[in-house]
Amino acid sequence: MSVITLNNQVQMPQLGFGTIMQFGNQVIDNVVFALNNGYKLIDTANRYGNEAEVGEGLKKSGLKREEYFLETKLGPTLYENDSAVDGTLERLGVDYIDLMILHHPVNNYIYAYKMLEKAYKEGKLRAIGISNFPVDKIQEILDGCEVVPAVMQVECHPYYPAEKVKAFCDEKGIKLQSWYPLGHGSADLINDPVFVSLAEKYGKNTVQIILRWHIQMGFGLVPGSKSPDHIRENAQIFDFCLGDDEMDLIASLNKHEPFYKVTPESLQRLAVTKCSFEE
């Protein structure tokens, strides 16, 4: 498994398993399966409503705490809740979290980031980061922070390689992690003739080609799936390498448009929608 060295020297597995829209026994079983089939990073969030079950899966995996990397995201309605980090630790059933991220740039995210800094200094978090922040708001964090974000989680895939935010984050030593590595399962992306041709050449499927592109771009990535077969396949991307000309060909597919559209209405919904355990 390849790793990314963060700006505080913490080693983060490059490939992770995403748990969005998975609940109950399904997410428990899939976390166990992922950790025993090529993954060492598990990604969740307060807003996913499954942290307790993810924690149960971590325990059932049989791995020691130091053998996996756990990341979660602080929900916007908790940005001024001083007990939010401790509550997250309790739900997950762990003593520390490897990476905690602010989920969206709404509400009092400056106060929330200072909460993460405090928890980081106390040893409750090994690294801190942000998600979905545009460049101007990342700069706002940088202007007032004591701890530079280690990770920026963002929509990223061959149709939208987030080049603007990537260039900015590269300059600041912030690593990018893709939360839409397959473009939200876009049929156009997955069935693009470029990936069909490369899949035939390498004896892989098109999803594996796209995920391999992420690896070679230096992105972290957290693909999710409810299917054990797909979870296993998504981790089988370290036994081949795309050529420079093939990476250039994939670069030509850039459409410069994300699938996830940010609007004032969507930001307002994010600002007021509570996590399930708050209701």
C-alpha positions as CSV (number, residue, x, y, z in Angstrom):
1,M,0.0,0.0,0.0
2,S,1.4,3.4,-1.0
3,V,1.4,6.2,1.6
4,I,1.4,10.0,1.5
5,T,3.6,11.9,3.9
6,L,1.6,14.8,5.3
7,N,3.2,18.2,6.2
8,N,3.6,17.1,9.9
9,Q,5.3,13.8,8.8
10,V,2.3,11.6,9.6
11,Q,2.0,8.8,7.0
12,M,-1.5,8.5,5.5
13,P,-2.4,5.5,3.3
14,Q,-3.1,6.8,-0.2
15,L,-6.1,4.5,-0.8
16,G,-9.0,4.5,1.7
17,F,-12.5,3.1,2.0
18,G,-15.3,5.5,2.0
19,T,-18.4,4.7,4.1
20,I,-21.0,7.3,2.9
21,M,-24.6,6.0,2.6
22,Q,-23.7,2.8,4.5
23,F,-25.4,1.9,7.8
24,G,-26.0,-0.8,10.3
25,N,-24.5,-4.2,9.8
26,Q,-23.6,-3.4,6.2
27,V,-21.1,-0.7,7.2
28,I,-19.8,-2.9,10.0
29,D,-19.2,-5.8,7.7
30,N,-17.7,-3.7,4.9
31,V,-15.2,-2.0,7.2
32,V,-14.1,-5.4,8.4
33,F,-13.9,-6.6,4.8
34,A,-12.0,-3.6,3.6
35,L,-9.4,-3.6,6.4
36,N,-8.7,-7.3,5.6
37,N,-8.6,-6.8,1.8
38,G,-6.0,-4.2,1.0
39,Y,-7.2,-1.0,2.8
40,K,-5.6,0.6,5.8
41,L,-7.7,3.9,5.8
42,I,-11.3,4.3,6.7
43,D,-13.2,7.5,6.0
44,T,-16.4,8.6,7.7
45,A,-18.1,11.8,8.9
46,N,-20.4,13.1,11.6
47,R,-23.0,13.7,9.0
48,Y,-22.9,10.1,7.6
49,G,-24.6,8.9,10.8
50,N,-22.6,5.7,10.9
51,E,-19.6,6.5,13.2
52,A,-20.7,4.1,15.9
53,E,-21.0,1.3,13.4
54,V,-17.7,2.2,11.7
55,G,-16.1,2.0,15.2
56,E,-17.7,-1.4,15.7
57,G,-16.2,-2.6,12.4
58,L,-12.8,-1.3,13.4
59,K,-12.9,-3.4,16.5
60,K,-14.2,-6.5,14.7
61,S,-11.4,-6.2,12.1
62,G,-9.0,-7.7,14.6
63,L,-6.4,-5.0,13.8
64,K,-4.6,-3.1,16.5
65,R,-5.4,0.6,16.6
66,E,-2.0,1.6,15.2
67,E,-2.5,-0.7,12.2
68,Y,-5.2,1.4,10.5
69,F,-5.7,5.1,9.7
70,L,-9.1,6.6,10.7
71,E,-10.5,9.9,9.4
72,T,-13.7,11.6,10.0
73,K,-15.3,15.0,9.3
74,L,-16.8,17.5,11.7
75,G,-20.3,18.5,10.8
76,P,-21.1,22.2,10.3
77,T,-23.8,22.3,13.0
78,L,-21.1,21.3,15.5
79,Y,-18.6,24.0,14.6
80,E,-19.2,25.9,17.9
81,N,-19.7,22.8,20.0
82,D,-16.6,22.5,22.2
83,S,-17.4,18.9,23.0
84,A,-17.7,17.8,19.4
85,V,-14.3,16.2,19.1
86,D,-14.7,14.3,22.3
87,G,-18.2,13.2,21.2
88,T,-16.8,11.9,17.9
89,L,-14.1,9.9,19.7
90,E,-16.8,8.4,21.9
91,R,-19.0,7.4,19.0
92,L,-16.0,5.8,17.2
93,G,-14.8,4.1,20.3
94,V,-11.2,5.2,19.9
95,D,-8.7,7.3,21.9
96,Y,-7.5,9.3,18.9
97,I,-8.4,10.1,15.3
98,D,-5.7,10.1,12.6
99,L,-7.3,12.9,10.6
100,M,-10.2,15.1,11.3
101,I,-11.6,17.5,8.7
102,L,-14.0,20.4,8.6
103,H,-16.7,19.1,6.3
104,H,-17.9,22.4,4.6
105,P,-16.9,26.1,4.6
106,V,-20.1,27.3,6.3
107,N,-21.1,28.5,9.8
108,N,-18.2,29.5,12.1
109,Y,-15.5,27.5,10.5
110,I,-12.7,29.7,11.9
111,Y,-13.8,28.8,15.4
112,A,-14.2,25.1,14.4
113,Y,-10.7,25.1,13.0
114,K,-9.3,26.4,16.3
115,M,-11.2,23.5,18.0
116,L,-9.3,21.1,15.8
117,E,-6.0,22.8,16.5
118,K,-6.7,22.5,20.2
119,A,-7.5,18.8,19.9
120,Y,-4.4,18.3,17.7
121,K,-2.2,19.8,20.4
122,E,-3.8,17.6,23.0
123,G,-3.0,14.5,21.0
124,K,-6.6,13.6,20.2
125,L,-6.0,14.2,16.5
126,R,-2.8,13.2,14.6
127,A,-3.6,15.6,11.7
128,I,-6.3,18.1,10.7
129,G,-7.7,19.3,7.5
130,I,-10.6,20.8,5.5
131,S,-13.0,19.7,2.8
132,N,-14.8,21.6,0.0
133,F,-13.1,24.9,0.8
134,P,-12.5,27.2,-2.2
135,V,-9.0,28.8,-2.4
136,D,-10.1,32.1,-0.8
137,K,-11.4,30.3,2.3
138,I,-8.3,28.1,2.5
139,Q,-6.3,31.3,2.5
140,E,-8.5,32.6,5.3
141,I,-7.7,29.5,7.4
142,L,-4.0,29.9,6.6
143,D,-4.0,33.6,7.6
144,G,-5.2,32.8,11.1
145,C,-4.0,29.2,11.9
146,E,-1.3,27.9,14.0
147,V,-1.4,24.4,12.4
148,V,-1.4,24.4,8.6
149,P,-4.1,22.0,7.2
150,A,-2.5,18.7,6.2
151,V,-5.3,17.5,3.9
152,M,-7.9,19.1,1.6
153,Q,-10.6,16.7,0.7
154,V,-12.2,17.7,-2.6
155,E,-14.2,16.5,-5.6
156,C,-11.5,15.2,-8.0
157,H,-11.5,12.8,-11.0
158,P,-10.2,12.8,-14.6
159,Y,-13.1,15.0,-15.8
160,Y,-12.4,17.5,-13.0
161,P,-8.8,17.2,-11.6
162,A,-9.4,20.3,-9.4
163,E,-6.3,21.9,-10.9
164,K,-6.9,25.3,-9.4
165,V,-7.1,24.2,-5.8
166,K,-4.4,21.6,-6.4
167,A,-1.9,24.2,-7.6
168,F,-2.7,26.3,-4.5
169,C,-2.5,23.4,-2.1
170,D,0.7,22.0,-3.6
171,E,2.3,25.4,-3.0
172,K,1.2,25.4,0.7
173,G,2.1,21.8,1.4
174,I,-1.5,20.6,1.7
175,K,-2.3,17.1,0.2
176,L,-5.4,16.6,-1.8
177,Q,-7.7,13.7,-1.2
178,S,-10.5,12.8,-3.6
179,W,-14.0,12.2,-2.3
180,Y,-15.6,11.8,-5.8
181,P,-12.8,9.7,-7.4
182,L,-15.3,8.2,-9.8
183,G,-17.3,11.3,-10.5
184,H,-20.2,10.1,-8.4
185,G,-20.3,6.9,-10.5
186,S,-20.7,8.8,-13.7
187,A,-21.5,6.4,-16.5
188,D,-19.9,8.8,-19.0
189,L,-16.6,8.8,-17.0
190,I,-16.5,5.1,-16.3
191,N,-17.4,4.2,-19.9
192,D,-15.2,6.8,-21.5
193,P,-13.5,5.1,-24.6
194,V,-10.1,6.1,-23.2
195,F,-10.6,4.1,-20.1
196,V,-12.2,1.2,-22.0
197,S,-9.1,1.0,-24.2
198,L,-6.7,1.1,-21.2
199,A,-8.7,-1.4,-19.3
200,E,-8.4,-3.9,-22.3
201,K,-4.7,-3.2,-22.5
202,Y,-3.9,-3.8,-18.8
203,G,-6.5,-6.5,-18.1
204,K,-8.3,-4.3,-15.6
205,N,-11.8,-2.7,-15.4
206,T,-12.3,0.9,-16.2
207,V,-12.8,1.8,-12.5
208,Q,-9.4,0.4,-11.7
209,I,-7.8,2.5,-14.4
210,I,-9.4,5.6,-13.0
211,L,-8.4,4.8,-9.5
212,R,-4.8,4.1,-10.7
213,W,-4.8,7.6,-12.3
214,H,-5.5,9.1,-8.9
215,I,-2.6,7.1,-7.4
216,Q,-0.2,8.4,-10.1
217,M,-1.4,11.9,-9.7
218,G,-0.4,11.8,-6.1
219,F,-4.0,12.2,-4.8
220,G,-5.4,10.4,-1.8
221,L,-8.7,8.7,-2.6
222,V,-11.6,7.2,-0.7
223,P,-13.8,5.2,-3.1
224,G,-16.8,3.6,-1.5
225,S,-18.9,0.6,-2.4
226,K,-21.5,-1.6,-0.8
227,S,-20.3,-4.7,-2.8
228,P,-17.5,-6.8,-1.3
229,D,-16.4,-7.7,-4.8
230,H,-16.1,-4.1,-5.8
231,I,-14.4,-3.2,-2.6
232,R,-11.8,-5.9,-3.3
233,E,-11.4,-4.9,-7.0
234,N,-10.9,-1.2,-6.1
235,A,-7.8,-2.1,-4.1
236,Q,-6.2,-4.1,-6.9
237,I,-4.6,-1.1,-8.5
238,F,-1.0,-1.5,-7.4
239,D,0.2,-4.2,-9.8
240,F,0.4,-2.0,-13.0
241,C,1.4,1.5,-13.9
242,L,0.1,3.9,-16.6
243,G,2.6,5.3,-19.0
244,D,3.4,9.0,-19.3
245,D,1.7,9.2,-22.6
246,E,-1.4,7.6,-21.2
247,M,-1.5,10.0,-18.3
248,D,-1.3,12.8,-20.8
249,L,-4.1,11.3,-22.8
250,I,-6.3,11.2,-19.6
251,A,-5.3,14.8,-18.9
252,S,-7.0,15.8,-22.2
253,L,-10.3,14.6,-20.9
254,N,-10.6,17.4,-18.4
255,K,-14.0,19.1,-18.7
256,H,-13.2,21.8,-16.1
257,E,-16.6,21.3,-14.5
258,P,-17.4,19.5,-11.2
259,F,-20.4,17.2,-10.8
260,Y,-21.1,18.7,-7.3
261,K,-22.5,22.2,-7.9
262,V,-22.2,24.6,-4.9
263,T,-25.1,27.1,-4.7
264,P,-26.3,29.5,-2.0
265,E,-29.2,27.1,-1.4
266,S,-27.0,24.1,-1.0
267,L,-24.7,25.9,1.4
268,Q,-27.7,27.0,3.5
269,R,-28.9,23.4,3.7
270,L,-25.4,22.3,4.8
271,A,-25.4,25.0,7.4
272,V,-28.6,24.0,9.1
273,T,-28.9,20.3,8.6
274,K,-28.1,18.5,11.9
275,C,-26.3,15.3,12.3
276,S,-28.6,12.4,13.3
277,F,-27.3,12.2,16.8
278,E,-28.2,15.9,17.4
279,E,-31.9,15.5,16.7
